């Protein structure tokens, strides 16, 4: 079993700083609105909640 580390800090309403073992990211958007996450590894993830318990997520990687 692997041990994981993740800490999420609310900076402002609608802005979160997420710190993990290998990277950090910033999430913009609220709980009930679409939100975008920008990671230090170059990933951008867009998430939208669709009702109760359903969500849609799209991840794009940095182009070189």
HELIX and SHEET records of a PDB file:
SHEET    1   A 6 UNK A   6  UNK A  12  0                                        
SHEET    2   A 6 UNK A  15  UNK A  20 -1                                        
SHEET    3   A 6 UNK A  24  UNK A  28 -1                                        
SHEET    4   A 6 UNK A  35  UNK A  39 -1                                        
SHEET    5   A 6 UNK A  44  UNK A  49 -1                                        
SHEET    6   A 6 UNK A  55  UNK A  60 -1                                        
END                                                                             
